[in-house]
Amino acid sequence: MRCEEEKIMFQNSKKARVYRSFIVVFFAVFFMMVVVFAQKAPVFLLKDIDGNIFNLSDYKGKVVFLDFWTTWCPPCRAAIPAVKELHKTKTANYSNVVILGINIGEKQSIVEQFVKSNGITYNILLGDDKICGDYRVTGFPSFFIIDVTGEIVKRYVGYYPGLEEEWNSVIDELVKIK
């Protein structure tokens, strides 16, 4: 009985009220930081392998999935079937979803051959160190999901089978919000 009495006394104590207030303030500040420091997706102008220019600003009002990759990266190659499937299902079901691959630092001829031999149907852009810096890419592959307002809402570094389930649910949720 004594433990129960002490528990009740603590719940009503000044120390408990201060502790509860601290927790509420902590989560309020944390939530505000997430909202205030949400990162706008850096705008880019990049050419695709056919020479067409892509401007991220053209996709405002759409959910954008970016895949930063290279041909020499085994996890990047492992992710390609998942990104291809994501492109196939999301663009078939939603008119406001865009999937873009951004190859980093490789010759156009190498990228073209790789895209052709792997049956990649989504747009592949040719990127460089600048776009990696702009997006703070720290490893390959790196994936970003950008909402309809141009905010980066999710960032993933690396790939493992099953990650595409999270991509799907995040994109589905963002499409519903619009």
PAZA-574588 format. One line per 5 residues: number of its first residue (from 1); for each residue x, y, z of N, C-alpha, C, O, CB. Coordinates in steps of 0.001 Angstrom, whole numbers, always signed. Each point is the difference from the previous one (the first is absolute). Glycine has a CB too. Example, Ala and Ser with C-alpha at 12.3 -4.5 7.8 and 13.67 -1.06 7.14 Angstrom:
<nodes>
1> +13190:-5690:+7800:-890:+1190:+0:+900:+1200:+0:+1036:-19:+665:-2928:-1154:+581 | +1542:+2223:-1966:+820:+1190:+60:-770:+1090:+730:+509:+1108:+169:+675:-1736:-2314
</nodes>
This chain:
<nodes>
1> +814:-1192:+0:-814:+1192:+0:+859:+1259:+0:-370:+1019:-584:-1416:-2282:+1778 | +2928:+1182:-538:+871:+1164:+118:+463:+485:-1376:+44:+1207:-237:+705:-2024:+2492 | -403:-100:-3166:+431:+382:-1352:-1101:+744:-733:+260:+981:-697:+1257:-2962:+627 | -2736:+1517:+227:-1133:+645:-661:-204:+1411:+541:-282:+924:-764:-794:-3167:+412 | +1215:+2413:+1656:-138:+1319:+605:+1096:+942:-484:-264:+1167:-290:-799:-2215:+2298
6> +2301:+541:-2096:+1106:+826:-479:-217:+398:-1460:+307:+1127:-388:+1245:-2273:+2004 | -2073:+233:-2415:-277:+289:-1404:-1029:+1121:-125:+172:+907:-814:+361:-3291:+217 | -1587:+2331:+1385:-1038:+1025:-23:+566:+1331:+467:-301:+1043:-579:-1456:-2785:+989 | +2582:+1709:+645:+615:+1230:+506:+885:+630:-1067:-7:+1219:-169:-56:-2135:+2508 | +840:+81:-3076:+885:+528:-1038:-817:+627:-1127:+333:+1081:-486:+1395:-2822:+1059
11> -2794:+1063:-986:-825:+508:-1100:-563:+1382:+306:-209:+798:-913:-369:-3147:+314 | +333:+2636:+1865:-557:+1287:+395:+1070:+1000:+418:-330:+1137:+338:-1717:-2329:+371 | +3294:+810:-724:+1068:+868:+503:+386:+1063:-1024:-310:-102:-1187:+1151:-1792:+2585 | -156:+2909:-898:+500:+1078:-853:+1026:-561:-992:+37:+421:-1156:-431:+1276:+3008 | +1210:-2626:-1410:+1016:-612:-852:-654:-704:-1192:+508:+84:-1118:+1002:-376:+3120
16> -2605:-386:-1782:-702:-699:-1081:-592:+989:-990:+55:-213:-1211:-568:-1677:+2767 | -59:+2983:-1031:-575:+1019:-892:+1089:+633:-859:-212:+236:-1189:-1611:+222:+2863 | +2977:-183:-1090:+1114:+567:-750:+466:-991:-1071:+267:+388:-1137:+435:+969:+3158 | -609:-2624:-1654:+419:-1036:-940:-974:-89:-1179:+426:-56:-1154:+650:-1216:+3048 | -2393:+1258:-1604:-1001:-62:-1068:+88:+1237:-890:-107:-106:-1222:-1399:-1260:+2705
21> +1700:+2530:-880:+130:+1240:-773:+1224:-59:-913:-53:+423:-1155:-1072:+855:+3011 | +2218:-1805:-1325:+1218:-128:-800:-250:-885:-1222:+410:+340:-1109:+988:-33:+3184 | -2061:-1424:-1873:-279:-928:-1098:-864:+689:-1066:+279:-121:-1193:-125:-1847:+2791 | -1177:+2674:-1183:-886:+692:-942:+783:+1045:-784:-121:+79:-1222:-1847:-462:+2750 | +2773:+1187:-830:+790:+1042:-664:+1020:-619:-946:+193:+491:-1112:-501:+1012:+3097
26> +963:-2583:-1549:+994:-661:-841:-613:-446:-1325:+560:+268:-1063:+657:-1025:+3121 | -2367:+78:-2002:-620:-477:-1233:-542:+1143:-845:+13:-84:-1228:-586:-2031:+2393 | +101:+3171:-537:-468:+1163:-757:+1148:+653:-750:-140:+351:-1172:-1675:+15:+2855 | +2957:-201:-1008:+1175:+590:-649:+511:-913:-1101:+350:+476:-1080:+254:+704:+3208 | -556:-2483:-1875:+458:-956:-1006:-887:+74:-1234:+505:+32:-1122:+391:-1538:+2926
31> -2211:+1533:-1612:-925:+73:-1127:+208:+1288:-776:-5:-10:-1231:-1654:-1377:+2490 | +1842:+2498:-552:+222:+1284:-672:+1294:-34:-806:+61:+555:-1097:-1312:+629:+2928 | +2288:-1834:-1295:+1263:-88:-730:-187:-780:-1289:+545:+372:-1039:+727:-248:+3195 | -2031:-1189:-2095:-245:-792:-1200:-729:+844:-1038:+338:-36:-1183:-423:-2076:+2558 | -903:+2864:-937:-766:+828:-918:+857:+1152:-520:+38:+251:-1205:-2159:-864:+2413
36> +2809:+1314:-305:+776:+1175:-384:+1194:-378:-871:+328:+711:-950:-1045:+412:+3063 | +1366:-2243:-1793:+1221:-352:-706:-209:-1020:-1123:+967:-588:-485:+238:+1074:+2584 | -2448:-699:-2514:-237:-871:-1144:+737:+603:-1195:-64:+1207:-234:-2215:-1974:+1134 | +2962:-66:-1635:+865:+496:-1062:-722:+73:-1329:-590:-974:-466:+2531:+27:+1665 | -1880:+2118:-1795:-484:+143:-1372:+944:-782:-898:+1216:+31:+194:-2245:+2263:+268
41> +488:-2977:-1421:+839:-744:-945:+764:+996:-869:-607:+880:-610:-1019:-2840:+594 | +2950:+1828:-44:+763:+898:-868:-446:-151:-1455:-142:-1114:-507:+2100:+983:+2091 | -2173:+1253:-2238:-429:-3:-1395:+1202:-357:-871:+1129:+388:+297:-2937:+1355:+162 | +1557:-2477:-1524:+1089:-345:-916:-469:+79:-1449:-1190:-99:-299:+2197:-1387:+2055 | -50:+1664:-2627:-177:-116:-1444:+996:-1055:-445:+1208:+229:+54:-1987:+2214:-365
46> +295:-3583:-123:+877:-1087:-440:-492:-545:-1337:-1193:+15:-299:+1742:-602:+2698 | +402:+107:-3189:-356:-657:-1259:-200:-1486:+246:+657:-608:+845:+634:+2326:-2170 | -2227:-2287:+554:-139:-1448:+39:+909:-610:-1063:+717:+724:-691:-3106:-542:+1535 | +2365:-1488:-977:+910:-655:-942:-345:+279:-1458:+793:-296:-894:-456:-1469:+2589 | -1518:+2333:-1939:-387:+384:-1365:+247:+1474:-280:-295:+481:-1094:-1414:-2275:+1138
51> +2254:+2522:+946:+300:+1415:-183:-1111:+956:+399:+159:+1214:-123:+1291:-1931:-1680 | -2579:+189:+2283:-1099:+853:+463:+351:+599:+1357:+621:-658:+835:-2300:-744:-2105 | +1281:+2647:+1484:+284:+663:+1271:-1165:-192:+961:-1159:+203:-362:+2602:+1491:-816 | -1122:-2087:+2406:-988:-195:+1056:+243:+1040:+1085:+1119:+176:+483:-1291:-2664:-983 | -906:+3171:+867:+44:+1018:+1039:-926:-473:+1120:-1189:-217:-231:+1689:+2114:-1441
56> +33:-2058:+2870:-832:-474:+1106:-1207:+910:+226:-1061:-475:+405:+3097:-528:+649 | -1888:+2287:-1308:-1114:+945:+184:-1213:-350:-850:-1128:+351:+347:+2796:+1407:+173 | -1441:-2445:-1629:-1110:-392:-871:-926:-1021:+665:-1107:-239:-482:+2572:+691:-1486 | -1015:-1053:+3069:-767:-1066:+642:-686:+450:+1287:-462:-827:+786:+2052:-790:-1777 | -1655:+2937:+1203:-731:+495:+1166:-1461:-451:-146:-582:+85:-1081:+2152:+1947:+1355
61> -2139:-2506:+820:-1357:-541:-43:-11:-1495:-231:-1064:-619:-33:+276:+2796:-815 | +1972:-2767:+688:+126:-1448:-174:+877:-565:+1113:+823:+708:+580:-1106:-489:-3092 | +96:-1498:+2797:+885:-719:+910:+1157:-514:-852:-215:-651:-1022:-1693:-19:+2632 | +3136:+967:-1184:+1185:-372:-777:+848:-975:+804:+295:+232:+1173:-314:+1998:-2363 | +404:-3317:+545:+908:-989:+576:+1315:+97:-764:+31:-179:-1218:-1949:-1379:+1913
66> +3009:+1843:+26:+1323:+88:-620:+851:-1174:+444:+14:-362:+1177:-172:+2872:-1263 | +872:-3107:-871:+918:-1103:+260:+1382:+424:-481:+235:+83:-1206:-2089:-1828:+979 | +2780:+2016:+1160:+1393:+321:-333:+765:-1318:-55:-1:-763:+966:-121:+3079:+142 | +776:-2583:-2237:+623:-1306:-187:+1202:+73:-940:+252:+1023:-637:-2474:-2089:+1038 | +2954:-41:-470:+1100:-174:-952:-58:-1427:-537:-611:-877:+612:+2064:+2601:+595
71> -819:-1948:-2344:-24:-1335:-601:+915:-978:+725:-226:-1209:-57:-290:+2267:-2127 | +1544:-557:+2864:+977:-869:+654:-392:-413:+1408:+734:-740:+654:+981:+1835:-2018 | -2843:-636:+1831:-433:-201:+1395:-936:-1208:+101:-1112:+53:-525:+1338:+2428:+968 | +197:-3577:+223:-873:-1178:+117:-1361:+279:+652:-1006:-497:-506:+3074:-840:+645 | -2152:+2111:+966:-1341:+275:+543:-870:+823:-947:-1223:-141:-11:+2213:+45:+2282
76> -348:+961:-3071:-769:+777:-992:-628:-947:-1016:-1172:+130:-352:+2709:+1862:+646 | -736:-2942:-755:-512:-974:-974:-1089:-875:+605:-963:-367:-673:+3190:+363:-457 | -2062:-330:+2420:-1015:-818:+670:-1320:+755:+135:-1066:-616:+17:+2883:-575:+1230 | -1754:+2510:-1151:-1212:+815:+178:-760:+232:-1296:-1184:+332:+35:+2306:+767:+1865 | -471:-1265:-3032:-623:+342:-1286:-1334:-711:-235:-961:+660:-396:+3243:-285:-496
81> -2388:-1685:+1118:-1320:-624:-208:-1093:+616:+876:-1141:+134:-443:+2319:-2244:-153 | -846:+2483:+1824:-993:+615:+891:-405:+1383:-512:-1177:+357:+41:+2138:-1632:+1910 | +7:+2048:-2431:-315:+1335:-522:-797:-126:-1296:-921:+782:-239:+3016:+167:+1295 | -1748:-1928:-1893:-770:-232:-1230:-1452:-340:+332:-922:+504:-641:+3012:-1301:-526 | -2288:-50:+2160:-1358:-383:+403:-741:+1191:+607:-1190:+190:-253:+1976:-2549:+655
86> -91:+3150:+388:-598:+1205:+569:-470:+926:-1122:-1113:+525:+41:+2593:-719:+2003 | -630:+383:-3031:-349:+843:-1147:-1227:-553:-725:-929:+735:-335:+3346:-77:+87 | -2395:-1944:+19:-1108:-637:-727:-1325:+159:+747:-1002:+384:-602:+2623:-2035:-369 | -1638:+1365:+2260:-1263:+30:+746:-458:+1417:+330:-1182:+319:-132:+1781:-2530:+1082 | +328:+3057:-523:-415:+1347:+439:-402:+884:-1175:-986:+731:+94:+2520:-940:+1863
91> -798:+156:-3052:-372:+857:-1135:-1256:-527:-693:-709:+766:-652:+3128:-148:+334 | -2701:-1909:+449:-1235:-549:-571:-1212:+403:+840:-1087:+216:-536:+2387:-2157:-405 | -1111:+2041:+2256:-1121:+291:+900:-187:+1478:+322:-1107:+431:+323:+1479:-2655:+627 | +704:+3001:-1036:-61:+1407:+383:+625:+866:-1079:+1103:-283:-469:-1023:-354:+2893 | -775:+1681:-2815:+554:+911:-1007:+943:+1023:+628:+705:+711:-715:-2775:-1014:-653
96> +2087:+381:+2688:+832:+1003:+653:+1200:-607:+740:+436:+532:+1021:-2476:+876:-794 | +2567:-2519:-742:+1203:-622:+560:+1041:-98:-1109:-296:-430:-1115:-1059:-889:+2834 | +2586:+1728:-1389:+1109:-16:-955:+1158:-772:+625:+356:+223:+1156:-1075:+2005:-2173 | +1296:-3131:+244:+1166:-770:+437:+1176:+415:-883:-75:-91:-1225:-1364:-1885:+2026 | +2518:+2430:-175:+1196:+414:-736:+1232:-680:+583:+200:-11:+1215:-1267:+2229:-1759
101> +1884:-2780:-329:+1298:-514:+410:+1055:+1039:-337:-55:+631:-1056:-686:-3031:+708 | +1703:+2576:+1245:+1084:+953:-257:+1317:-753:+115:+446:-338:+1096:-1810:+2311:-213 | +1975:-2228:-2032:+1300:-655:-14:+1059:+1050:+322:-69:+1134:-474:-710:-2871:-1228 | +1740:+1350:+2498:+997:+955:+456:+1367:-289:-605:+599:-1050:+232:-1880:+1322:+1888 | +1759:+701:-2910:+1392:+52:-420:+490:-1005:-1013:+1207:-216:-110:-894:+1091:+2262
106> -1201:-1491:-2892:+457:-981:-981:-235:+510:-1416:-860:+849:-237:+381:-2705:+1862 | +1256:+1323:-2557:-145:+390:-1407:-1383:-377:-500:-549:-1044:+354:+3021:+756:-729 | -3014:+1155:-449:-1335:-211:-541:-102:-1334:-737:-1009:-694:+131:+737:+3172:-328 | +1286:-2848:-567:-53:-1253:-764:-94:-1222:+917:-694:-966:-320:+2022:+2066:-1495 | -637:-1058:+2943:-64:-1111:+963:-1400:-88:+600:-563:-1087:+135:+3025:+1355:+391
111> -3018:+891:-166:-1336:+41:+600:-1045:-475:-1006:-886:-781:+348:+1596:+2685:+1148 | -613:-1437:-2745:-953:-418:-1039:+2:-1512:-173:-1058:-625:-59:+1386:+2814:-1104 | +857:-2773:+1083:+114:-1453:-177:-605:-732:+1202:-708:-993:-167:+2797:+1312:-1225 | -1809:+171:+2592:-520:-619:+1217:-1529:+71:+38:-663:-984:+330:+2788:+1597:+876 | -2672:+534:-1541:-1458:+193:-2:-648:-955:-1001:-1011:-639:+293:+1295:+3070:+362
116> +314:-2515:-1834:-541:-881:-1037:+72:-1468:+422:-977:-734:-143:+1663:+2407:-1598 | +452:-2098:+2254:+160:-1415:+353:-830:-407:+1216:-272:-1185:+192:+2561:+1294:-1142 | -2693:+863:+1774:-811:-311:+1180:-1478:+340:-173:-781:-147:+940:+2800:+544:+424 | -2408:+56:-2556:-1411:+269:-281:-603:+1083:+889:-1165:-88:+387:+976:-2257:-1122 | +974:+3353:+1054:-491:+1091:+845:-878:+921:-848:+426:+491:-1045:+1641:-615:+2538
121> -3296:+350:-1029:-948:+806:-773:-255:+1382:+602:-571:+864:-664:-480:-2982:-59 | +1464:+2334:+1963:-160:+1331:+585:+1151:+893:-466:+1038:-493:-439:-2235:-476:+2465 | +1005:+2277:-1927:+1004:+949:-485:+1270:-56:+836:-40:+13:+1230:-1793:+1462:-2057 | +2957:-1539:+131:+1306:+0:+647:+704:+1300:-349:+245:+310:-1166:-97:-2845:+1083 | +171:+3289:+1139:+687:+1274:-162:+1483:-183:+299:+399:-911:+726:-2498:+2176:-105
126> +2907:-376:-1199:+1447:-62:+202:+399:+1067:+1015:-67:+1198:-277:+437:-2068:-2087 | +44:+414:+3537:+350:+905:+1081:+1499:+67:+234:+788:-659:-678:-2979:+173:+1709 | +2563:+1300:-53:+1412:+198:+323:+158:+224:+1502:-949:-142:+771:+1375:+1115:-3068 | +799:-620:+2692:+270:+220:+1422:-822:+1143:+575:-335:-19:+1184:+2629:-845:-1547 | -2626:+1862:-455:-762:+1150:+503:-1371:-430:+500:-410:+390:+1093:+1628:+1105:-2687
131> -1931:-2295:+807:-1332:-420:+448:+114:-915:+1217:-867:+17:+874:-6:+180:-3233 | +1940:-996:+2419:+212:-829:+1200:+176:+886:+1227:-545:-288:+1066:+1609:-1519:-2470 | -305:+2883:+1251:+184:+936:+1105:-1283:+708:+366:-313:+164:+1179:+2651:+143:-1890 | -3088:+116:-303:-1268:+697:+251:-967:-873:+802:-708:+496:+877:+1023:+793:-3008 | -342:-2580:+1831:-907:-924:+675:+651:-719:+1175:-634:-824:+659:-533:+530:-2816
136> +2419:+605:+2415:+757:-628:+1097:+2:-1521:-122:-244:-717:+971:-345:+2650:+510 | +864:-2401:-2672:+92:-1440:-246:+1289:-501:+635:+1087:+487:-309:-2416:-315:-1865 | +1197:-1147:+3061:+1161:-533:+712:+351:-1419:-420:+1028:-531:+420:-1627:+1984:+1482 | -226:-2067:-2713:+249:-1364:-458:-957:-353:-1113:-1000:+680:-232:+1826:-1328:+2499 | -495:-432:-2950:-833:-465:-1111:-547:-1375:+311:+687:-826:+600:+657:+2175:-2228
141> -2569:-1598:+1226:-957:+956:-539:-564:+882:+1112:+22:-373:+1173:-593:-1241:-3014 | +74:+2766:+1466:-739:+879:+911:-1324:+329:-675:-62:+269:-1199:+2202:+716:+2219 | -3187:-1015:-220:-1352:+233:-513:-636:+1152:+771:+174:+121:+1212:-410:-2561:-1871 | -496:+3274:-54:-691:+1124:+615:-1445:-4:-483:-280:-247:-1173:+2429:+1603:+1319 | -3054:-1078:+776:-1403:+175:-369:-356:+1449:+321:+165:+473:+1124:-758:-2945:-680
146> +101:+3154:-1471:-312:+1428:+88:-1506:+163:-143:-612:-567:-905:+2881:+1230:-48 | -2859:+116:+1854:-1454:+166:-44:-417:+1056:-1023:+843:+590:-675:-956:-1267:+3079 | -1179:+903:-2507:-552:+894:-1023:+403:+1461:+191:-111:+801:-929:-1795:-2365:+733 | +2372:+1913:+1393:+444:+1378:+258:+1498:+178:-226:+528:+1105:+129:-2374:-881:+1522 | +2526:-1319:-1990:+1446:+84:-239:+854:-266:+1225:+1198:+284:-11:-1715:+1324:-1746
151> -78:-2151:+2820:+739:-328:+1217:+482:-1450:-68:-731:-889:-437:-633:+2564:+1765 | +2599:-1898:-892:+494:-1368:+134:-645:-574:+1256:+210:+505:+1103:+2020:+14:-2284 | -3012:-1573:+1006:-681:-594:+1147:+662:-1292:+462:-158:-394:+1155:-1952:+1422:-1956 | +2840:-1684:-73:+719:-1219:+369:+1319:-62:-755:+106:+414:-1154:-2279:-1611:+1615 | +3176:+664:+235:+1329:-199:-589:+485:-1369:+452:-87:-345:+1178:+616:+2857:-1204
156> -20:-3283:-920:+515:-1331:+303:+1395:-126:-596:+233:+401:-1140:-2574:-1387:+1186 | +3260:+434:+721:+1335:-291:-513:+160:-1510:+39:-137:-621:+1054:+1106:+2860:-259 | -678:-2827:-1956:+130:-1443:-87:-1305:-644:-426:-1051:+638:-52:+2810:-563:+1805 | -1656:-1351:-2055:-1175:-753:-425:+44:-1388:+611:+1064:-609:+119:-1187:+1912:-2272 | -1032:-1790:+2535:-176:-1387:+415:-1363:-452:-508:-928:+806:-79:+2409:-516:+2153
161> -1613:-1567:-2418:-1293:-483:-487:-1097:+266:+1036:+169:-266:+1190:+1002:-1511:-2554 | -2273:+2296:+890:-1116:+343:+870:-136:+1501:+235:-1056:+467:+427:+1346:-2668:+653 | +774:+2962:-1358:-55:+1452:+175:-1078:+611:-880:-590:+1022:+350:+3026:-1001:+211 | -2690:-643:-1695:-1002:+530:-928:-1402:+12:+610:-853:+779:-427:+2248:-1611:-1465 | -1638:-17:+2880:-1305:+30:+678:-194:+1335:+715:-1095:+562:-5:+1168:-3070:+300
166> +1000:+3012:+320:-92:+1310:+656:-156:+1100:-1046:-804:+914:+181:+2211:-1749:+1743 | -641:+756:-3021:-146:+996:-1067:-1452:+79:-442:-574:+1084:-113:+2934:-1505:-648 | -2947:-751:+512:-1393:-61:-452:-947:+656:+984:-857:+791:-392:+1387:-2886:-815 | -380:+1773:+2480:-937:+550:+985:+192:+1506:+162:-983:+724:+160:+967:-2930:+1033 | +1262:+2699:-1230:+237:+1446:+112:-610:+717:-1201:-689:+1008:+159:+2822:-1417:+1143
171> -1883:-106:-2493:-545:+632:-1205:-1522:-34:+6:-645:+998:-321:+2701:-1659:-944 | -2639:-489:+1632:-1464:-96:+64:-572:+1029:+964:-1011:+638:-295:+1153:-3079:-244 | +506:+2603:+1696:-471:+975:+994:+98:+1417:-533:-918:+798:+189:+1624:-2339:+1641 | +398:+1864:-2495:+182:+1355:-547:-1013:+299:-1101:-472:+1131:-118:+2911:-1263:+673 | -2768:-857:-1347:-989:+206:-1068:-1369:+251:+613:-774:+803:-521:+2092:-2279:-1050
176> -1626:+798:+2674:-1298:+194:+677:-98:+1394:+609:-1080:+591:+19:+976:-3049:+470 | +1221:+2988:+8:+7:+1304:+662:-345:+1103:-982:-696:+953:+349:+2404:-1783:+1273 | -1220:+702:-2857:-212:+1057:-998:-1425:+278:-133:-391:+858:-790:+2387:-1499:-416
</nodes>
